[in-house]
Amino acid sequence: MTFGTGIPLRQFSTHLRNDAVRHQIILDRVERNSVIEGLPRFTKTTRKECLEEIKKVAKR
C-alpha cells in the first residue's frame, strides 16, 4: 500500500480548506483523544495555547 500519492485530504474536503475550521477540528480531536487516555479536558488557557501551536505548525 502506498501513502501520499493521492489528493490531499485538505483539497478533497471543502470544509477542511478553511484554516479556522480545520484547526478547530484538529483541536477537538486532540482533546477528545487526551480525555480517552485519562487526561482532563482542556481549560480555556490550554485550548488557546494548543491552537496557537497548531497555527505555528500550519505556517511551515
Order of alpha helices (4+ residues) and beta strands (2+ residues): alpha-alpha-alpha
